Every structure is written in structure tokens, then in C-alpha cells.
Amino acid sequence: MFEALHIRFTISLKTDARAGHSLIELLVVLAIVALVAVLPATTLGDVLARHDARNSAQRWQLAIAWAEIASARRGERLVLVSRGSELRLSGATGRVGELTAGSRDEACATNVRRWRSPSGVTIGFVAPFGSPDAARSLYLGAPGSGSRVVVRAESGLTRRETW
């Protein structure tokens, strides 16, 4: 009824001199390697741009808090001025101090006309409470990066948004 089925496996260790990969196979492998190499580079650039914007926003948060405290303690109007990678705080009696960035600073923009200056942004802080002279925002981020960080000057809060 049942017949025995005999299967014979043979393994040959001999190689054919003509054996190898075809041009199509090599092109497919090269295309995959190129794709794997390019994908991390584009996402790494986005991550670095977001990190730079966040770093600048934290620096501005520190400077705003510092200016509010200094204005309240001195009881006078102080002005926070950005000049390149430097943030200077000065008042009627002269310069109070400065913060210098260790790395490059992101471009800063604002929605308050009187805060705009040719060198960057200038924010006034009014005594006796040391509050900013307008309840508006600073926008930090490189144009074309796809995202920016918004710093609210009156509260120091931040948020990330796409643009």
C-alpha cells in the first residue's frame, strides 16, 4: 500500500568559475546602502536645528528672568539687548551685565515693533515689578527648519510649533 519514498540529497562543494552576482543584484544592494546612509543624515539635521532653537530659548528664558529680578531689585527700567551671541542688560546707571552664548545663537524674531532693532531684539523691563513692557513673544529658530520655539516674555513659558 505505501511505498517507501527515497530522496537523495547531494551537496556539491565544487564552485563554478562563472558563478557570481549579476549587475542588477549589485545595483539593488548599492541603492539600499545609499538609502540607509542618507536617511539618518536628514533626520539628524532636523534634530540639531530643533536642539539649537531650544538652547537659544532657554538662554532667553534665563536672561528674561535675570532682567525681571534686576529691574525689581534696582527699581529702575532696564533694557535687555541682543547683539549676536551676546545678551546685554543695561539701565540708566549703566551696564548691569551680560550673558554670552557658548555656541552659535539662533535667529530671534518678535511680534513687537518696539522690540525690533537692527542688531536683533531689545526688550524693556519696567520697575517696580520688573515686568516686560509688552506681553508678546520671541520666536527662535532658523528659517526653513520647519519648527521654531516661542518664548512668552511675560511668563517665560515656551512652546514648540511648526512653521
mmCIF file of the C-alpha atoms, coordinates in Angstrom:
data_MODEL
# 
_entry.id   MODEL 
# 
loop_
_atom_site.group_PDB 
_atom_site.id 
_atom_site.type_symbol 
_atom_site.label_atom_id 
_atom_site.label_alt_id 
_atom_site.label_comp_id 
_atom_site.label_asym_id 
_atom_site.label_entity_id 
_atom_site.label_seq_id 
_atom_site.pdbx_PDB_ins_code 
_atom_site.Cartn_x 
_atom_site.Cartn_y 
_atom_site.Cartn_z 
_atom_site.occupancy 
_atom_site.B_iso_or_equiv 
_atom_site.pdbx_formal_charge 
_atom_site.auth_seq_id 
_atom_site.auth_comp_id 
_atom_site.auth_asym_id 
_atom_site.auth_atom_id 
_atom_site.pdbx_PDB_model_num 
ATOM 1   C CA . MET A 1 1   ? 0.000  0.000   0.000   1.00 0.00 ? 1   MET A CA 1 
ATOM 2   C CA . PHE A 1 2   ? 2.600  2.559   0.980   1.00 0.00 ? 2   PHE A CA 1 
ATOM 3   C CA . GLU A 1 3   ? 5.732  2.637   -0.949  1.00 0.00 ? 3   GLU A CA 1 
ATOM 4   C CA . ALA A 1 4   ? 8.905  3.949   0.518   1.00 0.00 ? 4   ALA A CA 1 
ATOM 5   C CA . LEU A 1 5   ? 9.926  7.240   -0.926  1.00 0.00 ? 5   LEU A CA 1 
ATOM 6   C CA . HIS A 1 6   ? 13.638 7.612   -1.134  1.00 0.00 ? 6   HIS A CA 1 
ATOM 7   C CA . ILE A 1 7   ? 15.008 11.123  -1.531  1.00 0.00 ? 7   ILE A CA 1 
ATOM 8   C CA . ARG A 1 8   ? 18.633 11.673  -2.088  1.00 0.00 ? 8   ARG A CA 1 
ATOM 9   C CA . PHE A 1 9   ? 20.302 14.952  -1.218  1.00 0.00 ? 9   PHE A CA 1 
ATOM 10  C CA . THR A 1 10  ? 23.614 15.792  -2.713  1.00 0.00 ? 10  THR A CA 1 
ATOM 11  C CA . ILE A 1 11  ? 25.739 18.716  -1.679  1.00 0.00 ? 11  ILE A CA 1 
ATOM 12  C CA . SER A 1 12  ? 28.425 19.787  -4.011  1.00 0.00 ? 12  SER A CA 1 
ATOM 13  C CA . LEU A 1 13  ? 31.375 21.778  -2.787  1.00 0.00 ? 13  LEU A CA 1 
ATOM 14  C CA . LYS A 1 14  ? 32.579 22.469  -6.283  1.00 0.00 ? 14  LYS A CA 1 
ATOM 15  C CA . THR A 1 15  ? 32.245 26.071  -7.434  1.00 0.00 ? 15  THR A CA 1 
ATOM 16  C CA . ASP A 1 16  ? 31.600 27.171  -10.933 1.00 0.00 ? 16  ASP A CA 1 
ATOM 17  C CA . ALA A 1 17  ? 34.039 29.778  -12.248 1.00 0.00 ? 17  ALA A CA 1 
ATOM 18  C CA . ARG A 1 18  ? 31.138 31.694  -13.819 1.00 0.00 ? 18  ARG A CA 1 
ATOM 19  C CA . ALA A 1 19  ? 29.135 31.929  -10.560 1.00 0.00 ? 19  ALA A CA 1 
ATOM 20  C CA . GLY A 1 20  ? 28.732 35.432  -9.059  1.00 0.00 ? 20  GLY A CA 1 
ATOM 21  C CA . HIS A 1 21  ? 26.310 38.291  -8.748  1.00 0.00 ? 21  HIS A CA 1 
ATOM 22  C CA . SER A 1 22  ? 24.554 39.943  -11.622 1.00 0.00 ? 22  SER A CA 1 
ATOM 23  C CA . LEU A 1 23  ? 24.719 43.676  -12.292 1.00 0.00 ? 23  LEU A CA 1 
ATOM 24  C CA . ILE A 1 24  ? 21.096 44.075  -11.225 1.00 0.00 ? 24  ILE A CA 1 
ATOM 25  C CA . GLU A 1 25  ? 21.785 42.496  -7.847  1.00 0.00 ? 25  GLU A CA 1 
ATOM 26  C CA . LEU A 1 26  ? 24.764 44.764  -7.261  1.00 0.00 ? 26  LEU A CA 1 
ATOM 27  C CA . LEU A 1 27  ? 22.751 47.876  -8.215  1.00 0.00 ? 27  LEU A CA 1 
ATOM 28  C CA . VAL A 1 28  ? 19.950 46.905  -5.841  1.00 0.00 ? 28  VAL A CA 1 
ATOM 29  C CA . VAL A 1 29  ? 22.408 46.458  -2.977  1.00 0.00 ? 29  VAL A CA 1 
ATOM 30  C CA . LEU A 1 30  ? 24.064 49.827  -3.732  1.00 0.00 ? 30  LEU A CA 1 
ATOM 31  C CA . ALA A 1 31  ? 20.672 51.552  -3.808  1.00 0.00 ? 31  ALA A CA 1 
ATOM 32  C CA . ILE A 1 32  ? 19.757 50.085  -0.413  1.00 0.00 ? 32  ILE A CA 1 
ATOM 33  C CA . VAL A 1 33  ? 23.102 51.117  1.093   1.00 0.00 ? 33  VAL A CA 1 
ATOM 34  C CA . ALA A 1 34  ? 22.692 54.672  -0.263  1.00 0.00 ? 34  ALA A CA 1 
ATOM 35  C CA . LEU A 1 35  ? 19.173 54.920  1.166   1.00 0.00 ? 35  LEU A CA 1 
ATOM 36  C CA . VAL A 1 36  ? 20.317 53.700  4.576   1.00 0.00 ? 36  VAL A CA 1 
ATOM 37  C CA . ALA A 1 37  ? 23.165 56.243  4.556   1.00 0.00 ? 37  ALA A CA 1 
ATOM 38  C CA . VAL A 1 38  ? 21.007 59.244  3.544   1.00 0.00 ? 38  VAL A CA 1 
ATOM 39  C CA . LEU A 1 39  ? 18.013 58.804  5.896   1.00 0.00 ? 39  LEU A CA 1 
ATOM 40  C CA . PRO A 1 40  ? 19.851 59.401  9.194   1.00 0.00 ? 40  PRO A CA 1 
ATOM 41  C CA . ALA A 1 41  ? 21.600 62.476  7.783   1.00 0.00 ? 41  ALA A CA 1 
ATOM 42  C CA . THR A 1 42  ? 18.327 64.264  7.058   1.00 0.00 ? 42  THR A CA 1 
ATOM 43  C CA . THR A 1 43  ? 16.780 63.452  10.420  1.00 0.00 ? 43  THR A CA 1 
ATOM 44  C CA . LEU A 1 44  ? 19.999 64.360  12.244  1.00 0.00 ? 44  LEU A CA 1 
ATOM 45  C CA . GLY A 1 45  ? 19.912 67.830  10.657  1.00 0.00 ? 45  GLY A CA 1 
ATOM 46  C CA . ASP A 1 46  ? 16.343 68.349  11.869  1.00 0.00 ? 46  ASP A CA 1 
ATOM 47  C CA . VAL A 1 47  ? 17.231 67.217  15.369  1.00 0.00 ? 47  VAL A CA 1 
ATOM 48  C CA . LEU A 1 48  ? 20.218 69.568  15.526  1.00 0.00 ? 48  LEU A CA 1 
ATOM 49  C CA . ALA A 1 49  ? 18.138 72.538  14.316  1.00 0.00 ? 49  ALA A CA 1 
ATOM 50  C CA . ARG A 1 50  ? 15.493 71.850  16.981  1.00 0.00 ? 50  ARG A CA 1 
ATOM 51  C CA . HIS A 1 51  ? 18.204 71.495  19.625  1.00 0.00 ? 51  HIS A CA 1 
ATOM 52  C CA . ASP A 1 52  ? 19.774 74.847  18.671  1.00 0.00 ? 52  ASP A CA 1 
ATOM 53  C CA . ALA A 1 53  ? 16.397 76.605  18.839  1.00 0.00 ? 53  ALA A CA 1 
ATOM 54  C CA . ARG A 1 54  ? 15.635 75.051  22.225  1.00 0.00 ? 54  ARG A CA 1 
ATOM 55  C CA . ASN A 1 55  ? 19.081 76.010  23.537  1.00 0.00 ? 55  ASN A CA 1 
ATOM 56  C CA . SER A 1 56  ? 18.561 79.629  22.455  1.00 0.00 ? 56  SER A CA 1 
ATOM 57  C CA . ALA A 1 57  ? 15.086 79.674  24.011  1.00 0.00 ? 57  ALA A CA 1 
ATOM 58  C CA . GLN A 1 58  ? 16.471 78.501  27.350  1.00 0.00 ? 58  GLN A CA 1 
ATOM 59  C CA . ARG A 1 59  ? 19.113 81.210  27.190  1.00 0.00 ? 59  ARG A CA 1 
ATOM 60  C CA . TRP A 1 60  ? 16.441 83.837  26.559  1.00 0.00 ? 60  TRP A CA 1 
ATOM 61  C CA . GLN A 1 61  ? 14.353 82.445  29.432  1.00 0.00 ? 61  GLN A CA 1 
ATOM 62  C CA . LEU A 1 62  ? 17.340 82.835  31.750  1.00 0.00 ? 62  LEU A CA 1 
ATOM 63  C CA . ALA A 1 63  ? 18.029 86.369  30.509  1.00 0.00 ? 63  ALA A CA 1 
ATOM 64  C CA . ILE A 1 64  ? 14.374 87.430  30.891  1.00 0.00 ? 64  ILE A CA 1 
ATOM 65  C CA . ALA A 1 65  ? 14.203 86.086  34.464  1.00 0.00 ? 65  ALA A CA 1 
ATOM 66  C CA . TRP A 1 66  ? 17.504 87.812  35.257  1.00 0.00 ? 66  TRP A CA 1 
ATOM 67  C CA . ALA A 1 67  ? 16.261 91.126  33.807  1.00 0.00 ? 67  ALA A CA 1 
ATOM 68  C CA . GLU A 1 68  ? 12.972 90.945  35.731  1.00 0.00 ? 68  GLU A CA 1 
ATOM 69  C CA . ILE A 1 69  ? 14.739 90.320  39.027  1.00 0.00 ? 69  ILE A CA 1 
ATOM 70  C CA . ALA A 1 70  ? 17.366 93.011  38.402  1.00 0.00 ? 70  ALA A CA 1 
ATOM 71  C CA . SER A 1 71  ? 14.717 95.562  37.417  1.00 0.00 ? 71  SER A CA 1 
ATOM 72  C CA . ALA A 1 72  ? 12.633 94.849  40.511  1.00 0.00 ? 72  ALA A CA 1 
ATOM 73  C CA . ARG A 1 73  ? 15.666 94.992  42.828  1.00 0.00 ? 73  ARG A CA 1 
ATOM 74  C CA . ARG A 1 74  ? 17.062 98.217  41.330  1.00 0.00 ? 74  ARG A CA 1 
ATOM 75  C CA . GLY A 1 75  ? 13.687 99.880  40.965  1.00 0.00 ? 75  GLY A CA 1 
ATOM 76  C CA . GLU A 1 76  ? 14.518 101.220 37.509  1.00 0.00 ? 76  GLU A CA 1 
ATOM 77  C CA . ARG A 1 77  ? 13.753 100.462 33.869  1.00 0.00 ? 77  ARG A CA 1 
ATOM 78  C CA . LEU A 1 78  ? 16.274 98.047  32.367  1.00 0.00 ? 78  LEU A CA 1 
ATOM 79  C CA . VAL A 1 79  ? 16.788 97.088  28.737  1.00 0.00 ? 79  VAL A CA 1 
ATOM 80  C CA . LEU A 1 80  ? 17.827 93.625  27.501  1.00 0.00 ? 80  LEU A CA 1 
ATOM 81  C CA . VAL A 1 81  ? 19.611 93.880  24.129  1.00 0.00 ? 81  VAL A CA 1 
ATOM 82  C CA . SER A 1 82  ? 20.722 91.024  21.875  1.00 0.00 ? 82  SER A CA 1 
ATOM 83  C CA . ARG A 1 83  ? 23.924 91.583  19.928  1.00 0.00 ? 83  ARG A CA 1 
ATOM 84  C CA . GLY A 1 84  ? 24.946 88.465  18.042  1.00 0.00 ? 84  GLY A CA 1 
ATOM 85  C CA . SER A 1 85  ? 25.612 85.723  20.596  1.00 0.00 ? 85  SER A CA 1 
ATOM 86  C CA . GLU A 1 86  ? 25.581 88.201  23.496  1.00 0.00 ? 86  GLU A CA 1 
ATOM 87  C CA . LEU A 1 87  ? 22.669 89.395  25.647  1.00 0.00 ? 87  LEU A CA 1 
ATOM 88  C CA . ARG A 1 88  ? 23.361 92.675  27.494  1.00 0.00 ? 88  ARG A CA 1 
ATOM 89  C CA . LEU A 1 89  ? 21.336 94.144  30.308  1.00 0.00 ? 89  LEU A CA 1 
ATOM 90  C CA . SER A 1 90  ? 21.677 97.858  30.942  1.00 0.00 ? 90  SER A CA 1 
ATOM 91  C CA . GLY A 1 91  ? 19.827 100.650 32.710  1.00 0.00 ? 91  GLY A CA 1 
ATOM 92  C CA . ALA A 1 92  ? 20.013 104.397 33.265  1.00 0.00 ? 92  ALA A CA 1 
ATOM 93  C CA . THR A 1 93  ? 23.053 103.990 35.521  1.00 0.00 ? 93  THR A CA 1 
ATOM 94  C CA . GLY A 1 94  ? 24.987 101.886 33.009  1.00 0.00 ? 94  GLY A CA 1 
ATOM 95  C CA . ARG A 1 95  ? 25.527 98.281  32.090  1.00 0.00 ? 95  ARG A CA 1 
ATOM 96  C CA . VAL A 1 96  ? 24.307 95.696  34.597  1.00 0.00 ? 96  VAL A CA 1 
ATOM 97  C CA . GLY A 1 97  ? 25.838 92.607  32.977  1.00 0.00 ? 97  GLY A CA 1 
ATOM 98  C CA . GLU A 1 98  ? 25.810 90.250  30.015  1.00 0.00 ? 98  GLU A CA 1 
ATOM 99  C CA . LEU A 1 99  ? 25.249 86.642  29.048  1.00 0.00 ? 99  LEU A CA 1 
ATOM 100 C CA . THR A 1 100 ? 27.422 85.133  26.327  1.00 0.00 ? 100 THR A CA 1 
ATOM 101 C CA . ALA A 1 101 ? 26.460 82.021  24.401  1.00 0.00 ? 101 ALA A CA 1 
ATOM 102 C CA . GLY A 1 102 ? 28.975 79.211  24.202  1.00 0.00 ? 102 GLY A CA 1 
ATOM 103 C CA . SER A 1 103 ? 27.735 78.222  20.753  1.00 0.00 ? 103 SER A CA 1 
ATOM 104 C CA . ARG A 1 104 ? 26.065 79.995  17.882  1.00 0.00 ? 104 ARG A CA 1 
ATOM 105 C CA . ASP A 1 105 ? 22.749 81.595  18.685  1.00 0.00 ? 105 ASP A CA 1 
ATOM 106 C CA . GLU A 1 106 ? 19.590 81.024  16.670  1.00 0.00 ? 106 GLU A CA 1 
ATOM 107 C CA . ALA A 1 107 ? 17.937 83.846  14.795  1.00 0.00 ? 107 ALA A CA 1 
ATOM 108 C CA . CYS A 1 108 ? 15.491 85.669  17.046  1.00 0.00 ? 108 CYS A CA 1 
ATOM 109 C CA . ALA A 1 109 ? 12.371 87.479  15.855  1.00 0.00 ? 109 ALA A CA 1 
ATOM 110 C CA . THR A 1 110 ? 9.496  89.127  17.680  1.00 0.00 ? 110 THR A CA 1 
ATOM 111 C CA . ASN A 1 111 ? 5.952  90.303  17.101  1.00 0.00 ? 111 ASN A CA 1 
ATOM 112 C CA . VAL A 1 112 ? 6.511  93.637  18.916  1.00 0.00 ? 112 VAL A CA 1 
ATOM 113 C CA . ARG A 1 113 ? 7.678  96.542  16.740  1.00 0.00 ? 113 ARG A CA 1 
ATOM 114 C CA . ARG A 1 114 ? 9.389  98.470  19.515  1.00 0.00 ? 114 ARG A CA 1 
ATOM 115 C CA . TRP A 1 115 ? 11.428 95.376  20.447  1.00 0.00 ? 115 TRP A CA 1 
ATOM 116 C CA . ARG A 1 116 ? 12.928 95.099  16.955  1.00 0.00 ? 116 ARG A CA 1 
ATOM 117 C CA . SER A 1 117 ? 16.338 96.653  16.393  1.00 0.00 ? 117 SER A CA 1 
ATOM 118 C CA . PRO A 1 118 ? 18.982 96.374  13.646  1.00 0.00 ? 118 PRO A CA 1 
ATOM 119 C CA . SER A 1 119 ? 21.196 94.247  15.902  1.00 0.00 ? 119 SER A CA 1 
ATOM 120 C CA . GLY A 1 120 ? 18.429 91.882  16.994  1.00 0.00 ? 120 GLY A CA 1 
ATOM 121 C CA . VAL A 1 121 ? 15.860 92.289  19.756  1.00 0.00 ? 121 VAL A CA 1 
ATOM 122 C CA . THR A 1 122 ? 15.628 94.879  22.550  1.00 0.00 ? 122 THR A CA 1 
ATOM 123 C CA . ILE A 1 123 ? 13.199 94.277  25.445  1.00 0.00 ? 123 ILE A CA 1 
ATOM 124 C CA . GLY A 1 124 ? 12.434 96.829  28.146  1.00 0.00 ? 124 GLY A CA 1 
ATOM 125 C CA . PHE A 1 125 ? 11.621 95.803  31.742  1.00 0.00 ? 125 PHE A CA 1 
ATOM 126 C CA . VAL A 1 126 ? 9.628  98.217  33.870  1.00 0.00 ? 126 VAL A CA 1 
ATOM 127 C CA . ALA A 1 127 ? 10.007 98.780  37.616  1.00 0.00 ? 127 ALA A CA 1 
ATOM 128 C CA . PRO A 1 128 ? 8.686  98.235  40.276  1.00 0.00 ? 128 PRO A CA 1 
ATOM 129 C CA . PHE A 1 129 ? 7.653  94.684  39.305  1.00 0.00 ? 129 PHE A CA 1 
ATOM 130 C CA . GLY A 1 130 ? 10.279 94.078  36.611  1.00 0.00 ? 130 GLY A CA 1 
ATOM 131 C CA . SER A 1 131 ? 7.720  93.035  34.018  1.00 0.00 ? 131 SER A CA 1 
ATOM 132 C CA . PRO A 1 132 ? 8.385  93.316  30.263  1.00 0.00 ? 132 PRO A CA 1 
ATOM 133 C CA . ASP A 1 133 ? 6.941  96.410  28.590  1.00 0.00 ? 133 ASP A CA 1 
ATOM 134 C CA . ALA A 1 134 ? 4.707  94.259  26.341  1.00 0.00 ? 134 ALA A CA 1 
ATOM 135 C CA . ALA A 1 135 ? 3.000  90.888  26.692  1.00 0.00 ? 135 ALA A CA 1 
ATOM 136 C CA . ARG A 1 136 ? 4.336  89.368  23.483  1.00 0.00 ? 136 ARG A CA 1 
ATOM 137 C CA . SER A 1 137 ? 6.576  86.601  22.175  1.00 0.00 ? 137 SER A CA 1 
ATOM 138 C CA . LEU A 1 138 ? 10.072 85.888  20.896  1.00 0.00 ? 138 LEU A CA 1 
ATOM 139 C CA . TYR A 1 139 ? 10.472 83.389  18.060  1.00 0.00 ? 139 TYR A CA 1 
ATOM 140 C CA . LEU A 1 140 ? 13.670 81.330  17.932  1.00 0.00 ? 140 LEU A CA 1 
ATOM 141 C CA . GLY A 1 141 ? 14.588 79.040  15.069  1.00 0.00 ? 141 GLY A CA 1 
ATOM 142 C CA . ALA A 1 142 ? 16.362 79.038  11.745  1.00 0.00 ? 142 ALA A CA 1 
ATOM 143 C CA . PRO A 1 143 ? 14.136 79.937  8.778   1.00 0.00 ? 143 PRO A CA 1 
ATOM 144 C CA . GLY A 1 144 ? 13.273 76.857  6.755   1.00 0.00 ? 144 GLY A CA 1 
ATOM 145 C CA . SER A 1 145 ? 13.969 74.436  9.612   1.00 0.00 ? 145 SER A CA 1 
ATOM 146 C CA . GLY A 1 146 ? 10.259 73.583  9.864   1.00 0.00 ? 146 GLY A CA 1 
ATOM 147 C CA . SER A 1 147 ? 9.919  74.289  13.583  1.00 0.00 ? 147 SER A CA 1 
ATOM 148 C CA . ARG A 1 148 ? 10.588 77.105  15.999  1.00 0.00 ? 148 ARG A CA 1 
ATOM 149 C CA . VAL A 1 149 ? 10.440 77.725  19.730  1.00 0.00 ? 149 VAL A CA 1 
ATOM 150 C CA . VAL A 1 150 ? 8.211  80.508  21.051  1.00 0.00 ? 150 VAL A CA 1 
ATOM 151 C CA . VAL A 1 151 ? 9.146  82.225  24.336  1.00 0.00 ? 151 VAL A CA 1 
ATOM 152 C CA . ARG A 1 152 ? 6.464  84.291  26.072  1.00 0.00 ? 152 ARG A CA 1 
ATOM 153 C CA . ALA A 1 153 ? 8.316  87.242  27.621  1.00 0.00 ? 153 ALA A CA 1 
ATOM 154 C CA . GLU A 1 154 ? 5.825  87.941  30.405  1.00 0.00 ? 154 GLU A CA 1 
ATOM 155 C CA . SER A 1 155 ? 5.722  84.359  31.736  1.00 0.00 ? 155 SER A CA 1 
ATOM 156 C CA . GLY A 1 156 ? 8.930  82.795  30.415  1.00 0.00 ? 156 GLY A CA 1 
ATOM 157 C CA . LEU A 1 157 ? 6.938  79.801  29.138  1.00 0.00 ? 157 LEU A CA 1 
ATOM 158 C CA . THR A 1 158 ? 7.941  78.144  25.870  1.00 0.00 ? 158 THR A CA 1 
ATOM 159 C CA . ARG A 1 159 ? 6.276  76.032  23.237  1.00 0.00 ? 159 ARG A CA 1 
ATOM 160 C CA . ARG A 1 160 ? 7.409  74.380  20.026  1.00 0.00 ? 160 ARG A CA 1 
ATOM 161 C CA . GLU A 1 161 ? 5.455  74.986  16.843  1.00 0.00 ? 161 GLU A CA 1 
ATOM 162 C CA . THR A 1 162 ? 5.825  74.175  13.157  1.00 0.00 ? 162 THR A CA 1 
ATOM 163 C CA . TRP A 1 163 ? 6.024  76.953  10.597  1.00 0.00 ? 163 TRP A CA 1 
# 
